[in-house]
Amino acid sequence: MSADTISSGGVSSGLFVVSGQILQVLSGGIVSSGTVENGGAELIEGGGLDISGFVSAGGAEFVYSGGVAVGGTVEGTVYVDGGGLESS
C-alpha cells in the first residue's frame, strides 16, 4: 500500500484515495471534499480534520482520539476511537 500524509498547515481539497492507498491526516492537517474509494483508507489522527468527505462502499475511515470528520457521507466503514468525532 502507498501512503500519503497531510501534515500541520497542509490543506487538500477534492483528493481521491484509491484502492491500495492510505491517506494520513495529521494534527493541523485539513482535507475537504475528499473521496475514499473501494480498497482505500483514510486515517484521521488527533488534531486532524476531514470536512464533507465521502467514504464509498469498500472504503474505510479511521478517526482516532482528537480527530474530527464532519459533514461527510459514508457508504463504507468508519471506525471511531474513543475521543474521536464522526458526524455525518
QUISULVEN-V787672 format. One line per field, one symbol per residue. phi: phi as a letter, one per 30 degrees, with the letter a starting at -180 (. if undefined). burial: + if it has 24 or more other ideal C-beta (glycine too) atoms within 12 Angstrom, else -. A space follows every 50 residues. Layout:
phi->???
burial->???
//
This chain:
phi->.cbbbcceidbbbidccceicbcccdeidbbbhdbcdeicbbccdeidbc chdbcdejcbbccdeidbbbicbbcccbccdejdbbbd
burial->---+++-----+--+++---++++++--++++-++++--+++++++++++ +-++++--++++++--+++--+++-+-+-----+++--
//
